[in-house]
Amino acid sequence: QLHVVDSGGSLVQPGGSLRLSCAASGFTLGYYAIGWFRQAPGKEREGISCITNSGSRTNYADSVKGRFAISRDNAKNMVYLQMNNLKTEDTAVYYCAGDNVVCEERHGLEDEQYEYWGKGTQVTVSS
């Protein structure tokens, strides 16, 4: 059975930084594109970033572009989401997901494309 584990969520002040991690159990994360999604209370789940299996291409939602950076270390079977200049509106449960997805400009941020999901990690941005 394949598992994706997302972690690193916490309480942080506006303007602060946080790094989320995504690990895999039971499969090689490097085989798949990875997406990061988030869901705030009362809102639909939003795709915010993805990265190809090789790490050669990434895509970001406008809401996080320039503030968040996705990266991966296939040797460690890990994917990361570095979040800088956090805003209160970034408060949400964050999920990573993996699958054979095309990740490029305007593609890869649709949640229905991903089969393997983590359980989510809470990020709260508040003073």
Secondary structure as UniProt FT lines:
FT   STRAND          3..7
FT   STRAND          11..12
FT   TURN            14..15
FT   STRAND          18..25
FT   HELIX           29..31
FT   STRAND          33..39
FT   TURN            41..42
FT   STRAND          46..51
FT   TURN            53..54
FT   STRAND          58..60
FT   TURN            62..67
FT   STRAND          68..73
FT   TURN            74..77
FT   STRAND          78..83
FT   HELIX           88..90
FT   STRAND          92..99
FT   TURN            105..106
FT   HELIX           111..113
FT   STRAND          116..117
FT   STRAND          121..125
//
